[in-house]
Amino acid sequence: MADPRSLFDLTGKGACITGASSGLGRQAAIALSAAGARVVTVARREDALQSLTSEIGEDAAYVVADVADRDNLDALASAIATPFGSPDILIHAAGVNTRQPADDVTPEGWDQTLALNLSAPFFLSQAFVPAMKKKGWGRIVNFASLQTTRAFPGGIAYGASKAGIGQLTRAMAEAWSPHGITANAIGPGFFPTELTQAVFDDEDRADRNAAQTCIGRNGRLEDMDGPLLFLCSDASSYVTGQVLMVDGGFTAK
């Protein structure tokens, strides 16, 4: 029997992580690099990407871009593939939550949310699937949410986009898994990121969220490492079309 640890080895694989300037995207880049992958990070803030690239070292590169800008998709895909070749692994961590109540949702806020949270993961994946098919191997990891299945105040646009991610993930699996490409989603609970800063700034609210979990605490960034490595590696070769909730049991109660 082969060493089970080799199932999680990403040596020789190329990975692209969007939304990597902070939070869970940044953590994903660090975790995959530690497992041997060469990573290309994508976000709009160059200073944060430069810092991350310096921290990881020579097996990291970055592209400054807005992944929701569909007009520049071809240029973005080319830039991502330049440092290490077309990526084997895609992690779609870029996201936005306008937190507009239903009565106050604007067309601009709605379109911005769906463009970044739902459309960008599909079209960027579509751009790299042909190369994955040729290799017979690929990993796509979308970012779902507690709001994939639950309604939160001020989250109608965000929730719609994340419910869409659940179905997008299943549809990607149906379309592409016969070619060796798995598509799954991670559903984070409450983690301390820029997107949830308002939640953690309210200590009472953060404590209530922690009490809602089975474990009794909110997430730490490193709690995402194992699930991501599982979904990005050979360890999950027979897992596709799934939403893995990494929420401390929040959705179990």
C-alpha positions as CSV (number, residue, x, y, z in Angstrom):
1,M,0.0,0.0,0.0
2,A,1.3,3.5,-0.9
3,D,2.0,6.0,1.8
4,P,-1.5,7.6,2.5
5,R,0.3,10.9,2.9
6,S,1.1,10.9,-0.8
7,L,-2.6,11.3,-1.5
8,F,-2.3,14.9,-0.3
9,D,1.0,15.7,-2.1
10,L,0.5,18.5,-4.7
11,T,4.1,18.5,-6.0
12,G,4.1,19.3,-9.6
13,K,0.6,20.7,-9.6
14,G,-0.2,24.3,-10.5
15,A,-2.9,26.1,-8.6
16,C,-4.8,29.4,-9.1
17,I,-6.5,31.1,-6.2
18,T,-8.7,34.1,-6.6
19,G,-9.4,36.4,-3.8
20,A,-6.0,35.7,-2.4
21,S,-5.1,39.1,-1.0
22,S,-6.6,38.3,2.3
23,G,-8.7,35.8,4.4
24,L,-9.5,32.3,3.3
25,G,-8.0,32.9,-0.2
26,R,-4.7,33.9,1.2
27,Q,-4.8,30.9,3.6
28,A,-5.5,28.6,0.7
29,A,-2.5,29.8,-1.2
30,I,-0.2,29.2,1.8
31,A,-1.7,25.7,2.4
32,L,-1.4,24.5,-1.2
33,S,2.1,25.9,-1.5
34,A,3.1,24.0,1.7
35,A,1.8,20.8,0.0
36,G,4.0,21.3,-3.0
37,A,1.9,23.3,-5.5
38,R,3.1,26.2,-7.5
39,V,0.5,28.9,-6.9
40,V,-0.7,31.9,-8.9
41,T,-2.7,34.3,-6.8
42,V,-5.3,36.7,-8.2
43,A,-6.8,39.8,-6.6
44,R,-7.1,43.6,-7.1
45,R,-4.6,44.7,-4.4
46,E,-1.1,44.4,-5.7
47,D,0.6,45.2,-2.4
48,A,-1.1,42.3,-0.6
49,L,-0.3,39.9,-3.4
50,Q,3.3,41.0,-3.4
51,S,3.6,40.4,0.3
52,L,2.1,36.9,-0.1
53,T,4.3,36.0,-3.0
54,S,7.4,37.1,-1.0
55,E,6.2,35.0,1.9
56,I,5.7,31.8,-0.2
57,G,8.8,32.2,-2.4
58,E,9.8,31.2,-5.9
59,D,6.9,28.8,-6.4
60,A,4.4,31.7,-6.3
61,A,3.4,34.4,-8.7
62,Y,0.5,36.8,-8.8
63,V,-1.9,38.6,-11.2
64,V,-3.6,41.8,-10.4
65,A,-7.1,41.7,-11.8
66,D,-10.8,41.9,-11.2
67,V,-12.0,38.4,-11.9
68,A,-15.6,39.7,-12.5
69,D,-14.4,41.7,-15.5
70,R,-15.6,39.4,-18.2
71,D,-14.3,41.6,-21.0
72,N,-10.8,40.9,-19.9
73,L,-11.2,37.2,-19.2
74,D,-9.0,36.0,-22.1
75,A,-6.2,38.3,-21.0
76,L,-6.6,37.2,-17.4
77,A,-6.5,33.5,-18.3
78,S,-3.4,34.0,-20.3
79,A,-1.7,35.9,-17.4
80,I,-2.6,33.2,-15.0
81,A,-1.1,30.5,-17.2
82,T,2.1,32.3,-17.9
83,P,4.2,31.6,-14.8
84,F,3.7,27.8,-14.4
85,G,1.4,26.8,-17.2
86,S,-2.4,26.2,-17.2
87,P,-3.4,25.5,-13.7
88,D,-4.5,22.0,-12.5
89,I,-6.3,23.4,-9.5
90,L,-8.7,26.3,-9.3
91,I,-9.9,27.8,-6.0
92,H,-12.6,30.5,-6.4
93,A,-12.3,32.4,-3.1
94,A,-13.1,35.9,-4.4
95,G,-16.4,37.2,-3.2
96,V,-18.4,40.2,-2.1
97,N,-21.4,40.8,0.2
98,T,-23.1,44.1,-0.1
99,R,-25.3,43.4,2.9
100,Q,-28.2,45.3,1.4
101,P,-31.6,44.5,2.9
102,A,-34.1,43.2,0.4
103,D,-36.0,46.4,0.2
104,D,-32.8,48.4,-0.5
105,V,-31.1,46.1,-3.1
106,T,-29.9,48.1,-6.1
107,P,-29.4,46.7,-9.6
108,E,-25.7,47.6,-9.3
109,G,-25.3,45.8,-6.0
110,W,-27.2,42.7,-7.3
111,D,-25.2,42.6,-10.5
112,Q,-21.8,43.1,-8.7
113,T,-22.6,40.3,-6.3
114,L,-23.6,37.7,-8.9
115,A,-20.8,38.7,-11.3
116,L,-18.1,38.1,-8.7
117,N,-19.6,35.3,-6.6
118,L,-21.3,33.2,-9.3
119,S,-20.4,34.1,-12.9
120,A,-16.6,34.5,-12.4
121,P,-16.1,31.0,-11.0
122,F,-17.9,29.5,-14.0
123,F,-16.3,31.5,-16.8
124,L,-12.8,31.3,-15.3
125,S,-13.2,27.5,-14.9
126,Q,-14.5,27.2,-18.4
127,A,-11.3,28.9,-19.7
128,F,-9.1,26.3,-18.1
129,V,-11.1,23.1,-18.5
130,P,-9.8,22.3,-22.0
131,A,-6.2,22.0,-20.6
132,M,-7.5,19.9,-17.7
133,K,-9.2,17.6,-20.1
134,K,-6.0,17.0,-22.0
135,K,-4.3,16.1,-18.7
136,G,-7.2,14.0,-17.5
137,W,-6.9,15.7,-14.1
138,G,-8.3,18.8,-12.6
139,R,-9.7,20.2,-9.3
140,I,-12.2,23.0,-9.0
141,V,-13.1,24.3,-5.6
142,N,-15.9,26.9,-5.3
143,F,-16.8,28.8,-2.2
144,A,-20.3,28.2,-0.9
145,S,-21.6,29.6,2.4
146,L,-23.9,29.1,5.3
147,Q,-26.2,31.1,3.0
148,T,-26.1,28.5,0.4
149,T,-29.0,26.9,2.3
150,R,-30.0,29.5,4.9
151,A,-31.4,33.0,4.7
152,F,-29.6,35.7,6.7
153,P,-30.8,39.4,7.2
154,G,-29.3,41.7,4.5
155,G,-28.1,38.7,2.5
156,I,-30.6,38.3,-0.3
157,A,-28.2,39.0,-3.2
158,Y,-25.3,37.2,-1.5
159,G,-27.5,34.2,-0.6
160,A,-28.8,33.9,-4.1
161,S,-25.3,33.8,-5.4
162,K,-24.2,31.2,-2.9
163,A,-27.2,29.1,-3.5
164,G,-26.3,29.3,-7.1
165,I,-22.8,28.1,-6.2
166,G,-24.3,24.9,-4.8
167,Q,-26.0,24.1,-8.1
168,L,-23.1,25.3,-10.2
169,T,-20.8,22.9,-8.4
170,R,-23.1,20.0,-9.1
171,A,-23.5,21.0,-12.8
172,M,-19.7,21.4,-13.2
173,A,-19.3,17.9,-11.8
174,E,-21.9,16.5,-14.2
175,A,-20.3,18.2,-17.2
176,W,-16.6,17.7,-16.5
177,S,-16.0,14.9,-14.0
178,P,-16.0,12.2,-16.8
179,H,-12.8,13.9,-17.9
180,G,-11.0,13.5,-14.6
181,I,-12.0,17.0,-13.3
182,T,-13.7,17.1,-9.9
183,A,-15.8,20.1,-8.8
184,N,-16.7,20.6,-5.2
185,A,-17.4,23.5,-2.9
186,I,-16.3,24.5,0.5
187,G,-19.0,26.1,2.8
188,P,-17.2,28.1,5.5
189,G,-19.0,29.0,8.8
190,F,-17.9,32.2,10.5
191,F,-14.2,32.8,10.0
192,P,-12.4,36.1,10.7
193,T,-12.0,37.6,7.3
194,E,-12.6,41.0,5.7
195,L,-16.0,39.8,4.5
196,T,-17.1,39.0,8.1
197,Q,-15.4,41.9,9.8
198,A,-18.7,43.4,10.8
199,V,-19.7,40.2,12.5
200,F,-16.5,39.9,14.5
201,D,-16.5,43.5,15.5
202,D,-19.8,42.8,17.4
203,E,-18.5,40.6,20.2
204,D,-21.9,39.5,21.4
205,R,-22.9,38.5,17.8
206,A,-19.6,36.6,17.4
207,D,-20.2,34.8,20.7
208,R,-23.8,33.8,19.6
209,N,-22.5,32.4,16.4
210,A,-19.9,30.4,18.2
211,A,-22.5,29.0,20.6
212,Q,-24.6,27.9,17.5
213,T,-21.8,25.5,16.4
214,C,-21.4,22.0,17.7
215,I,-17.8,22.6,18.6
216,G,-18.4,25.9,20.5
217,R,-16.2,28.3,18.7
218,N,-15.9,30.2,15.4
219,G,-13.5,29.2,12.7
220,R,-9.8,29.8,12.6
221,L,-8.1,30.3,9.2
222,E,-6.0,27.1,9.6
223,D,-9.2,25.1,10.0
224,M,-9.6,25.3,6.3
225,D,-6.3,23.8,5.4
226,G,-7.2,20.1,5.7
227,P,-10.5,20.3,3.8
228,L,-9.0,22.3,1.0
229,L,-6.0,19.9,0.6
230,F,-8.4,17.0,0.5
231,L,-10.5,18.5,-2.3
232,C,-7.5,19.7,-4.2
233,S,-5.6,16.4,-4.2
234,D,-5.8,12.7,-5.2
235,A,-7.4,12.0,-1.8
236,S,-10.7,13.2,-3.2
237,S,-10.6,11.5,-6.6
238,Y,-14.0,9.9,-6.1
239,V,-15.6,13.0,-4.6
240,T,-17.4,15.4,-6.9
241,G,-20.4,17.7,-7.0
242,Q,-20.4,18.1,-3.2
243,V,-20.6,21.0,-0.8
244,L,-18.4,20.4,2.2
245,M,-19.5,22.6,5.1
246,V,-16.6,23.6,7.3
247,D,-18.6,25.3,9.9
248,G,-18.0,23.6,13.2
249,G,-21.4,22.0,13.0
250,F,-23.3,25.3,12.6
251,T,-25.6,23.8,10.0
252,A,-26.1,20.6,12.1
253,K,-27.9,22.4,14.9
